[in-house]
Amino acid sequence: MFKKHQTKIGQACISSPELLADTMICVINSIRTHWYLVGGMNKDVKKNGLDSRYMRNAVKAKAYKYIHRNKKDIHAKFIDYQSGKIDLPDLLLYVASCPNLGLAKAGFVIQLALGEIGCLDSHNLARFGLSAGTFKYGANATYALMRKKAELYIETCHKLGGCEYLWDTWCEYLATVHPTKYRDGFEVSRMHVDFILGE
């Protein structure tokens, strides 16, 4: 599932700042929302922008404006990582600096765009017996602390099985938890492509 679906999204993200922005907004829309609802949200936001009913939340609207204002710089940062100019913890922290994104959802962005790290969302925290507080830091945290948290987050994803394992097992888990909403894990996985690329 991961190899088939993430590859399509990743190629799109690296080729286009606009598609990387769409991917980040998909992640923003997925916060505290059932996954099967995100596709409709993305379409509405794509059509109506800040006038979308899903952008009435001030924090989400702030994130939307930040992403579109900075999409070329964000895309350039991903290219910097691919060319070895910055490392993975710094990329994770950079993405996490977007309003409404912490390390988990920044990890989701990087999982989608690069096929690295992973998303330790509420489902995965529960599955693996982890606490969200482990990876959080305050607004006034030092760079050293933020870097330590980012390194711990990446190391934890790796120890849990890595990016591909986290993607595939999350999809299977979601299909099991919501059997009336998804046929199987493959459908959950394919939705990532549908929601972002409209395929």
Buried (B, 14 or more C-beta within 10 A) or exposed (E): BBEEBBEBBBEBBBEBBBBBBBBBBBBBBBBEEEBBEBBEBBEBBEEEEEEBEBBEBEEBBBBBBBBBEBBEEBBEBBEBBEEEEBEBBBBBBBBBEBBBBBBBBBBBBBBBBBBBBBBBBEBBBEBBEBEEEEBEBEEEEEEEEBBBBBBBBBEBBBEBBBBBBBBBBBBBBBBEEEEEBBEBBBBBBBBBBBBBBEE
